[in-house]
Amino acid sequence: MVRQTHHKLIVYTDGGSRGNPGPAGIGVVIANGQGQTIKKYSQDIGEKTNNEAEYEAVIFALQKIRHLFGKQKTKDLELEIRMDSELVARQLAGKYKIIEEKLFPLFIKIWNLRMDFGKIEFIEISREKNREADRLANEAMDEKISKIKSQNAKLF
């Protein structure tokens, strides 16, 4: 009998929006089971609400992990996805219903991505424990706002 080896990844995600909706960004930190960072990502995601951005961060993380490890190896991964959004963490864990219509397609996308992975746990953490993902999301939003200001300045 072949023994399956499960490798654990700890994934920190954060999404935010300036204006809600407004310029939005995501931050993702992927670490091994010992907490050592493997990869960090920061990305502008256009105009979104805070909740949409939180969902988009999880989608981005799952897609990046699948890309990094390959579809075959992701089946053996155990993911602990940590975020400071109570709403999104509890919706993804099945504890809260989804009321906001815009979130349904994002939830479904995550649900479908989950099929490519072993165990996935969604955990709500304090903002203090999510500082790096938060910093990366803010970095993406700041960059976007800076570009908008720069473009507007050129118009006048």
MDTraj code that builds the backbone (N, CA, C; nanometers):
import mdtraj as md
import numpy as np

residues = "MET VAL ARG GLN THR HIS HIS LYS LEU ILE VAL TYR THR ASP GLY GLY SER ARG GLY ASN PRO GLY PRO ALA GLY ILE GLY VAL VAL ILE ALA ASN GLY GLN GLY GLN THR ILE LYS LYS TYR SER GLN ASP ILE GLY GLU LYS THR ASN ASN GLU ALA GLU TYR GLU ALA VAL ILE PHE ALA LEU GLN LYS ILE ARG HIS LEU PHE GLY LYS GLN LYS THR LYS ASP LEU GLU LEU GLU ILE ARG MET ASP SER GLU LEU VAL ALA ARG GLN LEU ALA GLY LYS TYR LYS ILE ILE GLU GLU LYS LEU PHE PRO LEU PHE ILE LYS ILE TRP ASN LEU ARG MET ASP PHE GLY LYS ILE GLU PHE ILE GLU ILE SER ARG GLU LYS ASN ARG GLU ALA ASP ARG LEU ALA ASN GLU ALA MET ASP GLU LYS ILE SER LYS ILE LYS SER GLN ASN ALA LYS LEU PHE".split()
xyz = np.array([
    [0.0841, -0.1182, 0.0000],
    [0.0000, 0.0000, 0.0000],
    [0.0891, 0.1252, 0.0000],
    [0.0584, 0.2203, -0.0898],
    [0.1356, 0.3437, -0.1011],
    [0.0794, 0.4465, -0.0036],
    [0.1686, 0.5021, 0.0758],
    [0.1271, 0.6017, 0.1748],
    [0.1268, 0.7410, 0.1114],
    [0.0165, 0.8110, 0.1255],
    [0.0061, 0.9481, 0.0742],
    [0.0752, 1.0432, 0.1698],
    [0.1566, 1.1299, 0.1156],
    [0.2217, 1.2317, 0.1964],
    [0.1497, 1.3635, 0.1729],
    [0.1040, 1.4241, 0.2792],
    [0.0377, 1.5538, 0.2671],
    [0.1330, 1.6627, 0.3145],
    [0.1532, 1.7593, 0.2278],
    [0.2372, 1.8733, 0.2614],
    [0.1456, 1.9890, 0.2959],
    [0.1800, 2.0589, 0.4015],
    [0.0966, 2.1691, 0.4466],
    [0.1530, 2.3018, 0.3985],
    [0.0620, 2.3884, 0.3530],
    [0.0960, 2.5259, 0.3207],
    [0.0075, 2.6163, 0.4048],
    [0.0664, 2.7243, 0.4520],
    [-0.0094, 2.8268, 0.5222],
    [-0.0159, 2.9456, 0.4272],
    [-0.1380, 2.9889, 0.3984],
    [-0.1586, 3.0947, 0.2996],
    [-0.2307, 3.2117, 0.3669],
    [-0.1689, 3.3284, 0.3595],
    [-0.2297, 3.4493, 0.4138],
    [-0.2846, 3.5289, 0.2961],
    [-0.4121, 3.5673, 0.3039],
    [-0.4719, 3.6457, 0.1961],
    [-0.5368, 3.7709, 0.2536],
    [-0.5351, 3.8757, 0.1717],
    [-0.6055, 3.9973, 0.2105],
    [-0.6452, 4.0717, 0.0839],
    [-0.7588, 4.1343, 0.0900],
    [-0.8069, 4.2167, -0.0194],
    [-0.8678, 4.3423, 0.0384],
    [-0.8578, 4.4486, -0.0363],
    [-0.9143, 4.5736, 0.0118],
    [-0.9537, 4.6632, -0.1026],
    [-1.0292, 4.7657, -0.0685],
    [-1.0796, 4.8601, -0.1672],
    [-1.0794, 4.9989, -0.1068],
    [-1.0412, 5.0967, -0.1865],
    [-1.0469, 5.2361, -0.1416],
    [-1.1725, 5.2966, -0.2014],
    [-1.2741, 5.3106, -0.1204],
    [-1.3990, 5.3679, -0.1675],
    [-1.5152, 5.2723, -0.1576],
    [-1.4903, 5.1469, -0.1647],
    [-1.5877, 5.0381, -0.1455],
    [-1.7212, 5.0578, -0.2171],
    [-1.7347, 5.0439, -0.3474],
    [-1.6287, 4.9992, -0.4382],
    [-1.5333, 5.1115, -0.4758],
    [-1.4172, 5.0688, -0.5175],
    [-1.3140, 5.1611, -0.5604],
    [-1.1922, 5.0843, -0.6040],
    [-1.0812, 5.1528, -0.6253],
    [-0.9580, 5.0849, -0.6637],
    [-0.9249, 4.9776, -0.5596],
    [-0.9065, 4.8557, -0.6068],
    [-0.8887, 4.7430, -0.5150],
    [-0.7576, 4.6706, -0.5416],
    [-0.7094, 4.6047, -0.4363],
    [-0.5856, 4.5283, -0.4479],
    [-0.5901, 4.4066, -0.3585],
    [-0.5026, 4.3124, -0.3909],
    [-0.4925, 4.1908, -0.3107],
    [-0.3479, 4.1674, -0.2709],
    [-0.3320, 4.0969, -0.1604],
    [-0.2013, 4.0547, -0.1137],
    [-0.2094, 3.9086, -0.0726],
    [-0.1088, 3.8313, -0.1117],
    [-0.1056, 3.6884, -0.0809],
    [0.0359, 3.6514, -0.0369],
    [0.0441, 3.5775, 0.0725],
    [0.1717, 3.5243, 0.1202],
    [0.1540, 3.3736, 0.1335],
    [0.2402, 3.2992, 0.0641],
    [0.2361, 3.1529, 0.0690],
    [0.3579, 3.1071, 0.1480],
    [0.3321, 3.0293, 0.2537],
    [0.4395, 2.9803, 0.3400],
    [0.4300, 2.8290, 0.3539],
    [0.5416, 2.7664, 0.3897],
    [0.5381, 2.6227, 0.4142],
    [0.4779, 2.5972, 0.5526],
    [0.4676, 2.4721, 0.5886],
    [0.4066, 2.4340, 0.7157],
    [0.4799, 2.4873, 0.8383],
    [0.6084, 2.5239, 0.8198],
    [0.6863, 2.5796, 0.9303],
    [0.6760, 2.7319, 0.9349],
    [0.5996, 2.7897, 0.8421],
    [0.5794, 2.9339, 0.8404],
    [0.6825, 3.0112, 0.7598],
    [0.7717, 2.9424, 0.6890],
    [0.8731, 3.0100, 0.6073],
    [0.8113, 3.0507, 0.4741],
    [0.8254, 3.1773, 0.4383],
    [0.7645, 3.2303, 0.3163],
    [0.8242, 3.1663, 0.1915],
    [0.7348, 3.1239, 0.1028],
    [0.7742, 3.0670, -0.0268],
    [0.7594, 3.1735, -0.1350],
    [0.6439, 3.2406, -0.1366],
    [0.6151, 3.3433, -0.2375],
    [0.5256, 3.4502, -0.1773],
    [0.5371, 3.5726, -0.2343],
    [0.4515, 3.6851, -0.1963],
    [0.3993, 3.7477, -0.3250],
    [0.2750, 3.7921, -0.3204],
    [0.2139, 3.8551, -0.4368],
    [0.1354, 3.9782, -0.3956],
    [0.1369, 4.0775, -0.4830],
    [0.0600, 4.2003, -0.4666],
    [0.0039, 4.2325, -0.6040],
    [-0.1277, 4.2563, -0.6122],
    [-0.1850, 4.2824, -0.7443],
    [-0.3052, 4.3765, -0.7370],
    [-0.3089, 4.4674, -0.8331],
    [-0.4236, 4.5562, -0.8537],
    [-0.5312, 4.4725, -0.9221],
    [-0.6553, 4.4809, -0.8759],
    [-0.7626, 4.3998, -0.9363],
    [-0.8775, 4.4863, -0.9887],
    [-0.8511, 4.6118, -1.0138],
    [-0.9535, 4.6994, -1.0706],
    [-1.0466, 4.7555, -0.9652],
    [-1.1694, 4.7823, -1.0054],
    [-1.2710, 4.8400, -0.9157],
    [-1.3519, 4.7275, -0.8519],
    [-1.3460, 4.7165, -0.7220],
    [-1.4165, 4.6106, -0.6478],
    [-1.4595, 4.6637, -0.5121],
    [-1.5460, 4.5867, -0.4464],
    [-1.5778, 4.6138, -0.3062],
    [-1.4735, 4.5424, -0.2198],
    [-1.4706, 4.5735, -0.0915],
    [-1.3797, 4.5047, 0.0003],
    [-1.4032, 4.3540, 0.0001],
    [-1.5305, 4.3130, 0.0081],
    [-1.5617, 4.1701, 0.0128],
    [-1.5224, 4.0989, -0.1167],
    [-1.5473, 4.1639, -0.2309],
    [-1.5053, 4.1045, -0.3583],
    [-1.3533, 4.0875, -0.3600],
    [-1.2821, 4.1876, -0.3111],
    [-1.1360, 4.1813, -0.3094],
    [-1.0866, 4.0677, -0.2195],
    [-1.1530, 4.0474, -0.1069],
    [-1.1154, 3.9366, -0.0174],
    [-1.1311, 3.8020, -0.0887],
    [-1.2421, 3.7852, -0.1596],
    [-1.2649, 3.6623, -0.2365],
    [-1.1615, 3.6482, -0.3480],
    [-1.1350, 3.7579, -0.4186],
    [-1.0385, 3.7552, -0.5291],
    [-0.8993, 3.7146, -0.4799],
    [-0.8644, 3.7544, -0.3586],
    [-0.7343, 3.7171, -0.3022],
    [-0.7248, 3.5656, -0.2842],
    [-0.8326, 3.5037, -0.2382],
    [-0.8338, 3.3581, -0.2198],
    [-0.8254, 3.2884, -0.3562],
    [-0.9020, 3.3372, -0.4534],
    [-0.8985, 3.2792, -0.5888],
    [-0.7569, 3.2882, -0.6448],
    [-0.6966, 3.4057, -0.6345],
    [-0.5606, 3.4281, -0.6833],
    [-0.4638, 3.3301, -0.6171],
    [-0.4739, 3.3164, -0.4844],
    [-0.3843, 3.2272, -0.4098],
    [-0.3975, 3.0831, -0.4584],
    [-0.5199, 3.0351, -0.4727],
    [-0.5411, 2.8967, -0.5174],
    [-0.4859, 2.8753, -0.6580],
    [-0.5081, 2.9713, -0.7464],
    [-0.4566, 2.9602, -0.8826],
    [-0.3039, 2.9609, -0.8839],
    [-0.2428, 3.0472, -0.8039],
    [-0.0962, 3.0539, -0.7977],
    [-0.0373, 2.9249, -0.7414],
    [-0.0994, 2.8703, -0.6391],
    [-0.0499, 2.7456, -0.5789],
    [-0.0605, 2.6321, -0.6807],
    [-0.1703, 2.6260, -0.7515],
    [-0.1874, 2.5232, -0.8556],
    [-0.0796, 2.5382, -0.9627],
    [-0.0497, 2.6635, -0.9990],
    [0.0532, 2.6904, -1.0994],
    [0.1934, 2.6535, -1.0464],
    [0.2220, 2.6889, -0.9218],
    [0.3527, 2.6612, -0.8625],
    [0.3809, 2.5121, -0.8450],
    [0.2806, 2.4374, -0.8015],
    [0.3002, 2.2970, -0.7665],
    [0.2501, 2.1990, -0.8729],
    [0.1669, 2.2462, -0.9640],
    [0.1095, 2.1576, -1.0650],
    [-0.0149, 2.0893, -1.0130],
    [-0.1060, 2.0625, -1.1042],
    [-0.2368, 2.0075, -1.0669],
    [-0.2259, 1.8738, -0.9940],
    [-0.1298, 1.7907, -1.0315],
    [-0.1150, 1.6597, -0.9668],
    [-0.0726, 1.6727, -0.8208],
    [0.0263, 1.7569, -0.7949],
    [0.0795, 1.7702, -0.6589],
    [-0.0169, 1.8433, -0.5653],
    [-0.1024, 1.9278, -0.6203],
    [-0.1938, 2.0017, -0.5324],
    [-0.2915, 1.9079, -0.4607],
    [-0.3165, 1.7923, -0.5185],
    [-0.4061, 1.6950, -0.4537],
    [-0.3500, 1.6484, -0.3201],
    [-0.2177, 1.6537, -0.3057],
    [-0.1522, 1.6106, -0.1824],
    [-0.1251, 1.7246, -0.0848],
    [-0.1695, 1.8439, -0.1216],
    [-0.1460, 1.9588, -0.0348],
    [-0.2591, 1.9775, 0.0656],
    [-0.2203, 2.0177, 0.1840],
    [-0.3164, 2.0586, 0.2869],
    [-0.2970, 2.2088, 0.3032],
    [-0.4024, 2.2850, 0.2771],
    [-0.3923, 2.4305, 0.2841],
    [-0.4653, 2.4843, 0.4060],
    [-0.4002, 2.5783, 0.4695],
    [-0.4630, 2.6532, 0.5772],
    [-0.4657, 2.7976, 0.5265],
    [-0.5819, 2.8432, 0.4838],
    [-0.5936, 2.9778, 0.4294],
    [-0.6406, 3.0699, 0.5408],
    [-0.5544, 3.1631, 0.5747],
    [-0.5797, 3.2547, 0.6863],
    [-0.6102, 3.3934, 0.6317],
    [-0.7153, 3.4542, 0.6867],
    [-0.7562, 3.5884, 0.6433],
    [-0.8179, 3.6635, 0.7589],
    [-0.8173, 3.7967, 0.7489],
    [-0.8751, 3.8758, 0.8574],
    [-1.0194, 3.9183, 0.8295],
    [-1.0798, 3.8637, 0.7244],
    [-1.2199, 3.8929, 0.6953],
    [-1.3090, 3.7858, 0.7587],
    [-1.3774, 3.8246, 0.8650],
    [-1.4689, 3.7312, 0.9323],
    [-1.5741, 3.6810, 0.8343],
    [-1.6329, 3.7738, 0.7583],
    [-1.7401, 3.7380, 0.6656],
    [-1.6945, 3.6331, 0.5648],
    [-1.5862, 3.6601, 0.4948],
    [-1.5409, 3.5699, 0.3889],
    [-1.4920, 3.4367, 0.4467],
    [-1.4174, 3.4407, 0.5552],
    [-1.3694, 3.3159, 0.6167],
    [-1.4870, 3.2275, 0.6574],
    [-1.5878, 3.2875, 0.7161],
    [-1.7025, 3.2090, 0.7630],
    [-1.7942, 3.1656, 0.6485],
    [-1.8030, 3.2454, 0.5429],
    [-1.8800, 3.2020, 0.4260],
    [-1.8113, 3.0833, 0.3588],
    [-1.6804, 3.0916, 0.3429],
    [-1.6070, 2.9825, 0.2781],
    [-1.6038, 2.8560, 0.3632],
    [-1.6132, 2.8718, 0.4943],
    [-1.6168, 2.7568, 0.5850],
    [-1.7588, 2.7013, 0.5998],
    [-1.8566, 2.7664, 0.5364],
    [-1.9948, 2.7195, 0.5421],
    [-2.0697, 2.7598, 0.6671],
    [-2.0178, 2.8556, 0.7423],
    [-2.0821, 2.8999, 0.8668],
    [-2.1801, 3.0151, 0.8440],
    [-2.1553, 3.0959, 0.7402],
    [-2.2423, 3.2082, 0.7066],
    [-2.2994, 3.1876, 0.5670],
    [-2.4223, 3.2326, 0.5481],
    [-2.4840, 3.2318, 0.4153],
    [-2.4300, 3.3494, 0.3347],
    [-2.4342, 3.3333, 0.2043],
    [-2.3940, 3.4430, 0.1154],
    [-2.5204, 3.5165, 0.0751],
    [-2.5270, 3.6437, 0.1099],
    [-2.6439, 3.7249, 0.0794],
    [-2.6150, 3.8180, -0.0381],
    [-2.4935, 3.8714, -0.0430],
    [-2.4541, 3.9657, -0.1469],
    [-2.4371, 3.8924, -0.2808],
    [-2.5226, 3.9269, -0.3782],
    [-2.5245, 3.8564, -0.5066],
    [-2.3915, 3.8545, -0.5800],
    [-2.3167, 3.9639, -0.5720],
    [-2.1875, 3.9726, -0.6418],
    [-2.0880, 3.8676, -0.5931],
    [-2.1094, 3.8146, -0.4731],
    [-2.0147, 3.7193, -0.4157],
    [-2.0402, 3.5754, -0.4605],
    [-2.1610, 3.5446, -0.5086],
    [-2.1936, 3.4080, -0.5504],
    [-2.0970, 3.3524, -0.6549],
    [-2.0719, 3.4248, -0.7662],
    [-1.9804, 3.3690, -0.8670],
    [-1.8387, 3.3477, -0.8128],
    [-1.7965, 3.4347, -0.7209],
    [-1.6635, 3.4210, -0.6625],
    [-1.6571, 3.2990, -0.5708],
    [-1.7628, 3.2779, -0.4935],
    [-1.7717, 3.1598, -0.4070],
    [-1.7674, 3.0326, -0.4915],
    [-1.8441, 3.0307, -0.6010],
    [-1.8495, 2.9138, -0.6903],
    [-1.7116, 2.8873, -0.7510],
    [-1.6420, 2.9928, -0.7895],
    [-1.5082, 2.9781, -0.8474],
    [-1.4141, 2.9115, -0.7462],
    [-1.4204, 2.9548, -0.6210],
    [-1.3379, 2.8947, -0.5161],
    [-1.3796, 2.7498, -0.4934],
    [-1.5079, 2.7255, -0.4888],
    [-1.5600, 2.5899, -0.4689],
    [-1.5056, 2.4965, -0.5777],
    [-1.5050, 2.5428, -0.7027],
    [-1.4536, 2.4619, -0.8132],
    [-1.3022, 2.4436, -0.8038],
    [-1.2299, 2.5468, -0.7646],
    [-1.0848, 2.5353, -0.7487],
    [-1.0477, 2.4369, -0.6371],
    [-1.1311, 2.4302, -0.5352],
    [-1.1056, 2.3406, -0.4211],
    [-1.0920, 2.1955, -0.4637],
    [-1.1561, 2.1600, -0.5722],
    [-1.1533, 2.0206, -0.6192],
    [-1.0130, 1.9766, -0.6594],
    [-0.9257, 2.0714, -0.6896],
    [-0.7883, 2.0403, -0.7304],
    [-0.6947, 2.0202, -0.6115],
    [-0.7457, 2.0386, -0.4906],
    [-0.6618, 2.0344, -0.3716],
    [-0.7050, 1.9253, -0.2752],
    [-0.6133, 1.8953, -0.1830],
    [-0.6468, 1.8067, -0.0724],
    [-0.7353, 1.8844, 0.0243],
    [-0.7012, 1.8823, 0.1489],
    [-0.7795, 1.9517, 0.2515],
    [-0.7535, 2.1020, 0.2474],
    [-0.8611, 2.1811, 0.2532],
    [-0.8483, 2.3266, 0.2639],
    [-0.9297, 2.3729, 0.3837],
    [-0.8644, 2.4492, 0.4685],
    [-0.9301, 2.5051, 0.5860],
    [-0.9227, 2.6572, 0.5761],
    [-1.0349, 2.7250, 0.6007],
    [-1.0397, 2.8710, 0.5986],
    [-1.0448, 2.9203, 0.7425],
    [-0.9467, 3.0006, 0.7789],
    [-0.9331, 3.0425, 0.9180],
    [-0.9306, 3.1941, 0.9286],
    [-1.0125, 3.2445, 1.0177],
    [-1.0167, 3.3882, 1.0461],
    [-0.9092, 3.4199, 1.1496],
    [-0.8266, 3.5210, 1.1167],
    [-0.7213, 3.5632, 1.2081],
    [-0.7328, 3.7141, 1.2303],
    [-0.6623, 3.7637, 1.3294],
    [-0.6652, 3.9073, 1.3563],
    [-0.5829, 3.9806, 1.2503],
    [-0.6108, 4.1082, 1.2341],
    [-0.5341, 4.1907, 1.1384],
    [-0.3857, 4.1901, 1.1713],
    [-0.3533, 4.1887, 1.3008],
    [-0.2131, 4.1891, 1.3431],
    [-0.1379, 4.0672, 1.2907],
    [-0.2062, 3.9554, 1.2794],
    [-0.1422, 3.8324, 1.2311],
    [-0.1435, 3.8239, 1.0783],
    [-0.2038, 3.9229, 1.0138],
    [-0.2153, 3.9230, 0.8673],
    [-0.1457, 4.0456, 0.8070],
    [-0.0508, 4.0999, 0.8791],
    [0.0132, 4.2267, 0.8410],
    [0.0773, 4.2253, 0.7028],
    [0.1474, 4.1172, 0.6681],
    [0.2201, 4.1143, 0.5411],
    [0.1239, 4.1110, 0.4221],
    [0.0208, 4.0287, 0.4283],
    [-0.0780, 4.0243, 0.3199],
    [-0.1502, 4.1584, 0.3099],
    [-0.1800, 4.2193, 0.4234],
    [-0.2435, 4.3510, 0.4271],
    [-0.1533, 4.4565, 0.3631],
    [-0.0248, 4.4524, 0.3963],
    [0.0711, 4.5470, 0.3392],
    [0.0768, 4.5324, 0.1867],
    [0.0777, 4.4092, 0.1394],
    [0.0833, 4.3832, -0.0049],
    [-0.0429, 4.4322, -0.0753],
    [-0.1588, 4.4111, -0.0142],
    [-0.2850, 4.4589, -0.0726],
    [-0.2855, 4.6112, -0.0783],
    [-0.2407, 4.6753, 0.0284],
    [-0.2345, 4.8221, 0.0323],
    [-0.1350, 4.8761, -0.0692],
    [-0.0256, 4.8048, -0.0878],
    [0.0752, 4.8430, -0.1868],
    [0.0119, 4.8456, -0.3273],
    [-0.0677, 4.7436, -0.3578],
    [-0.1345, 4.7362, -0.4886],
    [-0.2350, 4.8502, -0.5051],
    [-0.3108, 4.8798, -0.3997],
    [-0.4084, 4.9889, -0.4062],
    [-0.3379, 5.1242, -0.4204],
    [-0.2303, 5.1442, -0.3458],
    [-0.1547, 5.2698, -0.3530],
    [-0.0982, 5.2915, -0.4931],
    [-0.0462, 5.1841, -0.5531],
    [0.0079, 5.1922, -0.6888],
    [-0.1001, 5.2335, -0.7877],
    [-0.2168, 5.1719, -0.7748],
    [-0.3289, 5.2011, -0.8643],
    [-0.3717, 5.3474, -0.8495],
    [-0.3871, 5.3938, -0.7275],
    [-0.4301, 5.5317, -0.7025],
    [-0.3245, 5.6293, -0.7547],
    [-0.1981, 5.5954, -0.7386],
    [-0.0894, 5.6783, -0.7887],
    [-0.0956, 5.6896, -0.9419],
    [-0.1250, 5.5798, -1.0090],
    [-0.1381, 5.5797, -1.1558],
    [-0.2557, 5.6659, -1.2000],
    [-0.3678, 5.6549, -1.1272],
    [-0.4868, 5.7334, -1.1612],
    [-0.4558, 5.8824, -1.1460],
    [-0.3908, 5.9205, -1.0357],
    [-0.3557, 6.0604, -1.0122],
    [-0.2604, 6.1118, -1.1207],
    [-0.1668, 6.0282, -1.1596],
    [-0.0702, 6.0636, -1.2618],
    [-0.1393, 6.0856, -1.3970],
    [-0.2333, 5.9974, -1.4304],
    [-0.3086, 6.0087, -1.5556],
    [-0.3956, 6.1348, -1.5538],
    [-0.4589, 6.1619, -1.4404],
    [-0.5434, 6.2812, -1.4280],
    [-0.4599, 6.4078, -1.4385],
    [-0.3405, 6.4069, -1.3826],
    [-0.2527, 6.5238, -1.3883],
    [-0.2126, 6.5546, -1.5334],
    [-0.1955, 6.4513, -1.6135],
    [-0.1586, 6.4688, -1.7550],
    [-0.2717, 6.5304, -1.8344],
    [-0.3962, 6.5115, -1.7882],
    [-0.5124, 6.5660, -1.8593],
    [-0.5256, 6.7155, -1.8412],
    [-0.4659, 6.7694, -1.7337],
    [-0.4846, 6.9117, -1.7025],
    [-0.3594, 6.9897, -1.7183],
])
top = md.Topology()
chain = top.add_chain()
for i, resn in enumerate(residues, 1):
    res = top.add_residue(resn, chain, resSeq=i)
    for name in ("N", "CA", "C"):
        top.add_atom(name, md.element.get_by_symbol(name[0]), res)
traj = md.Trajectory(xyz[None], top)
